[in-house]
Amino acid sequence: MPEQLAPHDQWQEAEWDAVADVVVVGTGIAGGAAAVAAAGSGSSVLVLEKAAGVGGTTALSGGAIWIPDNFALHEHGIEDDRDRLIRYMARSAFPASYIADSPTLGLAAEDYWLIETFFDESAAAVDELVAAGALQLEGFDMPDYYSDLPEAVQWGHALAPKLPPDWRPGGPAGGMLVVQQLLSGSERLGAKILLRHTVIDLLKNTDDEVIGVEARRGRQTRLIGARKGVVFATGGFLHNTRLVADFLRAPVLGGVGAPTATGDFVAIGARAGAQLSAMSQAWWDQVVVELALRNRQTARDVLHVHGDAMVVVNSRAERVLNEKSPYSERGLAHFFWDSGRHEYPNRILFMVFDESVRHTDSRGLPAPAGTRTGRFPVPYPDESPEYLICGETLEDLAANIGTRLAALAPQIGEVRLASDFSARLRQTIERFGQYARAGYDPEFLRGETAIEKAWEVGDSAWPNPAMAPFGGGPYYCILLGPGALDTKGGPRIDAAARVVGWSGQAIPGLFAAGNCAASITGQAYWGPGTTLGQGLTFGYIAGRNAAAEKVRSSALLGTEIQN
């Protein structure tokens, strides 16, 4: 007999292994928000998770959630200017299309509508989740990532999970706490969660409407019916190397995304006739090359580049980026193509620093004995990770970098330093020292934006707290490669979080949110928690709208399921 989560005569006649009004696939923030919204609307909900544990990439995140016009802003008497913030989001997401006096700001209408929807719906979604007891948040005092844009409002959009009064060190925090709050809230509302269920296809009825999914648990195939709708929230395709090679604008070595981020919904959605969009985009960052080669699903990525007497250079010893800019911006620097030399000169970058950087904490202050502040990947003086390259002189350092690149060539291809790399590096370091003494970086404006200043708190002996001149040797280098938190591409959705087919019409009964769906953010990362903010918002919209759908016919299209 089917596992009936709520009775309905027509559906009891079909041979289903389980039936619910709404089936949610994935247990990250998008799936959790969808489950709460659907269950809170009175629908029965079944949540399927591919992994043995819940949370996906959300559980591995810091847990910040970027929400416009949120309650924390209101508590300080601040209301977002709708027009201004929509312009901020549009300009940073689609800079090549942005036109200030266009009705859609130069964006395609569907992209503009999604950004509008995000502004209009996100704060209400948070408020409703909080009111349902499924989320506990507080303000997170960090600036947005493009606060230098004229449309920007610097602070206040990031929220963070509030630790419960009985929380103890080692307890769930960050993204895992968000996941636990949402899933516990959905279960209190009647949702059921099944682990180790990998969805491999959709099921449609004779009216070509989505009415369920085919899932595998071990060697078993299960048919799970959805009377009203299916919501996909299965994450991106970061760890599907074939999709990464075919679609991303350039190769990435890996990232912190959950190992289940293998792009399942790309193929499933495409078979159902979904449009694919944003397939070349990702939530870019940087990774330590050797660590990513050892394990594509990295434990930590280089989110903030620690150190003041530090530069990041390419194989010609040229600075190519603002070392203190947000990780999403630094990641893009790896993809520059040199048409004259026919190469990616920035594919592997070199983080070079002096001894002082190893002896300071994340604020640039002397590191107290026994502390381990957040400064990855820079090791402390008593640590010698294999990825750290050392040299008493710049010439020694260059020689040792060359040796390391030769050893890694079978995995990363040929990357060669310029023949005069050490001399060029010396010039770069001397020029950087002049900038540090003057307190101004004319090349990349290092240390100028609000987010850079927020990451560089504390006193400094130099006029710009993000820069300091290099001292003498020894010198150190860490190889940085292109990485991502996850990808941004997938089936396109509309403002109701319905998956859109090639006809431009929504596919009946199919919804999506989070990194498995085409992101609304284009190439941007608006501020801390943007990934979770859009996932929460459209997950909530998807769950609410799926629950509002009519009960569909359970007559399956076709006579057998193709495995």
Protein Blocks (a to p, Z undefined) as FASTA:
>chain_A
ZZdfbdcfklmmpccfbdcfbdcedjbfklmmmmmmmmmnopacddddfblbehijmlmm
noiacdehifklmmnopacdfklmmmmmmmmmmmmlgcfkbfklopafklmmmmmmmmmm
mmmmmmmmmmnopaccdddddddfklmbmkbcfbhjaccddddfkbcehiaehjllmmmm
mmmmmmmnopacdehiacfbdcddfkopafbdcddehjbccddddfkbccddebpaklmm
klmmmmmmbdcfbdjbdfklnolmmmmmmmnopacehklgccdddddfklmmmpmbafbd
cfbcgdjbbcdddfkopafbdfkbcfklmmmmmmpccfklopafklpccddddfklmmpc
fkopacdehiacdfbfbdcfkbccfklccdfbfklmmmmmmmmmmmmmmmnopadddfkl
mmmmmmmmmmmmmmmmnopafknogokamklmmmmgcjdfbfblkbccdddddddddddd
dddfbdfbdcdddfkopacdfkopacehiacedjlbccfklmacfbghklmmmmmmmmmm
mmmmmmmpccddfbdgdjbdcZZ
